[in-house]
């Protein structure tokens, strides 16, 4: 196991935990910003069709 200068294992460094939490926060905020609505009670094929219809087909124009 590799060690950093302070003697703690490199996998236990706090910067790795901070990076992980930043990534989780960014993904969560992105999902909260999206407005994806699909009716409940759909089978798998209907769900995927509804999900495809709710996503934009092309980037927005300015």
TORFIMI-671096 format. One record per atom (N, C-alpha, C): residue number from 1; residue in one letter; x, y, z. Coordinates in pm, whole numbers. Layout:
REM TORFIMI-671096
   resi   resn        X        Y        Z
    NUM      A        X        Y        Z
...
END
This chain:
REM TORFIMI-671096
   resi   resn        X        Y        Z
      1      X       85     -117        0
      1      X        0        0        0
      1      X       90      123        0
      2      X       62      216      -90
      2      X      144      337      -94
      2      X      105      432       17
      3      X      199      510       58
      3      X      175      603      169
      3      X      208      745      124
      4      X      135      841      179
      4      X      167      981      155
      4      X      259     1029      265
      5      X      305     1151      257
      5      X      406     1199      349
      5      X      364     1197      495
      6      X      233     1207      525
      6      X      190     1207      664
      6      X      167     1066      719
      7      X      191      963      640
      7      X      181      826      687
      7      X       46      761      668
      8      X      -54      833      620
      8      X     -185      772      599
      8      X     -191      708      461
      9      X     -270      602      444
      9      X     -283      539      312
      9      X     -337      639      211
     10      X     -290      630       87
     10      X     -331      726      -15
     10      X     -481      719      -46
     11      X     -543      602      -26
     11      X     -685      590      -54
     11      X     -771      658       52
     12      X     -713      696      166
     12      X     -789      758      274
     12      X     -771      910      275
     13      X     -713      968      174
     13      X     -690     1112      172
     13      X     -823     1184      159
     14      X     -839     1295      230
     14      X     -967     1367      229
     14      X    -1000     1429       93
     15      X     -899     1461       11
     15      X     -929     1522     -118
     15      X    -1005     1426     -210
     16      X     -985     1297     -194
     16      X    -1060     1199     -274
     16      X    -1207     1199     -234
     17      X    -1235     1209     -105
     17      X    -1372     1213      -56
     17      X    -1441     1342      -99
     18      X    -1368     1452      -96
     18      X    -1424     1580     -141
     18      X    -1456     1575     -289
     19      X    -1368     1517     -369
     19      X    -1393     1505     -512
     19      X    -1516     1418     -540
     20      X    -1529     1309     -467
     20      X    -1645     1221     -484
     20      X    -1773     1295     -448
     21      X    -1773     1366     -336
     21      X    -1895     1436     -295
     21      X    -1928     1549     -392
     22      X    -1828     1616     -447
     22      X    -1853     1719     -549
     22      X    -1918     1659     -672
     23      X    -1872     1543     -714
     23      X    -1931     1477     -830
     23      X    -2075     1434     -805
     24      X    -2101     1379     -688
     24      X    -2237     1339     -654
     24      X    -2329     1460     -649
     25      X    -2281     1570     -592
     25      X    -2360     1693     -584
     25      X    -2390     1746     -725
     26      X    -2291     1746     -814
     26      X    -2311     1796     -950
     26      X    -2414     1712    -1025
     27      X    -2407     1581    -1012
     27      X    -2504     1494    -1079
     27      X    -2643     1517    -1023
     28      X    -2654     1530     -891
     28      X    -2783     1552     -827
     28      X    -2845     1683     -873
     29      X    -2767     1790     -878
     29      X    -2819     1919     -920
     29      X    -2863     1915    -1067
     30      X    -2791     1842    -1150
     30      X    -2829     1829    -1290
     30      X    -2962     1757    -1302
     31      X    -2979     1649    -1227
     31      X    -3104     1574    -1233
     31      X    -3221     1657    -1181
     32      X    -3197     1739    -1080
     32      X    -3304     1824    -1027
     32      X    -3342     1934    -1126
     33      X    -3247     1978    -1208
     33      X    -3275     2085    -1304
     33      X    -3352     2034    -1425
     34      X    -3342     1906    -1455
     34      X    -3414     1849    -1569
     34      X    -3561     1829    -1534
     35      X    -3647     1854    -1629
     35      X    -3790     1834    -1608
     35      X    -3835     1716    -1694
     36      X    -3819     1596    -1641
     36      X    -3856     1475    -1713
     36      X    -3976     1415    -1641
     37      X    -4087     1407    -1712
     37      X    -4209     1350    -1653
     37      X    -4257     1235    -1739
     38      X    -4278     1123    -1674
     38      X    -4328     1002    -1741
     38      X    -4444      949    -1657
     39      X    -4552      913    -1724
     39      X    -4669      863    -1653
     39      X    -4637      733    -1580
     40      X    -4692      714    -1461
     40      X    -4669      588    -1390
     40      X    -4750      474    -1452
     41      X    -4706      352    -1427
     41      X    -4780      234    -1471
     41      X    -4750      190    -1614
     42      X    -4644      240    -1674
     42      X    -4609      200    -1810
     42      X    -4523       74    -1807
     43      X    -4536       -9    -1912
     43      X    -4446     -122    -1921
     43      X    -4311      -72    -1972
     44      X    -4216     -160    -1984
     44      X    -4079     -120    -2018
     44      X    -4070      -47    -2152
     45      X    -4137     -100    -2253
     45      X    -4131      -38    -2387
     45      X    -4198       99    -2387
     46      X    -4314      110    -2324
     46      X    -4384      238    -2317
     46      X    -4302      340    -2238
     47      X    -4238      295    -2130
     47      X    -4154      384    -2050
     47      X    -4040      441    -2133
     48      X    -3971      354    -2207
     48      X    -3858      401    -2288
     48      X    -3906      494    -2399
     49      X    -4021      466    -2460
     49      X    -4075      556    -2561
     49      X    -4108      693    -2502
     50      X    -4172      695    -2385
     50      X    -4207      821    -2320
     50      X    -4082      898    -2279
     51      X    -3980      827    -2233
     51      X    -3856      892    -2196
     51      X    -3787      954    -2318
     52      X    -3788      882    -2430
     52      X    -3730      934    -2554
     52      X    -3805     1058    -2601
     53      X    -3937     1058    -2589
     53      X    -4017     1172    -2632
     53      X    -3995     1295    -2544
     54      X    -3961     1274    -2418
     54      X    -3941     1387    -2327
     54      X    -3804     1452    -2342
     55      X    -3710     1385    -2405
     55      X    -3577     1444    -2423
     55      X    -3573     1522    -2554
     56      X    -3495     1630    -2556
     56      X    -3488     1711    -2679
     56      X    -3417     1633    -2791
     57      X    -3468     1649    -2911
     57      X    -3409     1577    -3024
     57      X    -3290     1649    -3085
     58      X    -3283     1781    -3063
     58      X    -3170     1857    -3114
     58      X    -3138     1968    -3013
     59      X    -3016     2020    -3017
     59      X    -2982     2127    -2923
     59      X    -3064     2252    -2951
     60      X    -3095     2328    -2847
     60      X    -3174     2450    -2868
     60      X    -3098     2552    -2952
     61      X    -3171     2625    -3033
     61      X    -3109     2728    -3115
     61      X    -3115     2860    -3041
     62      X    -3022     2947    -3072
     62      X    -3016     3077    -3005
     62      X    -3077     3184    -3090
END
